[in-house]
Amino acid sequence: MDKGTSWNWNDRELLRYLGHHGQEIPENVEQLIETCKRELEQTAVPRIICREYPLRIRDHEIDLTCFTTKSRSLERNLKDCERVLLFAATLGSRVDMLLQRYGRLQVSKAVVMQAAAVSMLETCCDEQNGALKEQYRQQGWYLRPRFSPGYGDFPLECQRGIFGALELNRRIGVMLTDSLLMTPSKSVTAVIGASRLPRDCTLQGCEACGKRDCLYRR
């Protein structure tokens, strides 16, 4: 993203990440949000990678070619799919440096910056997924919503398979720790099913996740 580029912000989601539930937003908080958004626009360097693989599901074992897993929630998401896209995106290491700096110097700004960065990453993924959806639709394929390791019962351990298949360290500079955390922290991986059959109603995001006590749950 070039400096000075205006980002298509989803302010509703940003406020949700801040724990906003419809209450009035003080003017100083609004100003702080706008400041954080502008700084992120100048700092983030979004990078995305996506690869397609054949998909086979047999006896509840999901074979994504580069790794296999069992997950009832992912299996439901991939119903009727014949192919799968492995997807990854990151805002880059400079965003982590920005968050760390304000974590030391100005905690209130660090909190807002954290929420804005999550919102920016989600928007980046949504826009890319929208482009992929249209690209595949023109070829007669229908994409399911992205589904990340950790959603529902999709094992977080599957991060290793996605990282290996997409070569994320070499290609977009994202690494996986021994505890399965990603660095830079504002990074995401996901599986996206491709089917010849359209399906209008598919659970995604918070609706598909079993973590009921999450602060950011819709």
Secondary structure by P-SEA (a helix, b strand, c coil): cccccccccaaaaaaaaaccccccccaaaaaaaaaaaaaaaaccbbbbbbbbbbbbbcccccccccbbbbbaaaaaaaccccbbbbbbbbccaaaaaaaaaaaaccaaaaaaaaaaaaaaaaaaaaaaaaaaaaaaaaacbbbccccccccccccccaaaaaaaaacccccccccccccccccccccccbbbbbbccccccccccccccccccccccc
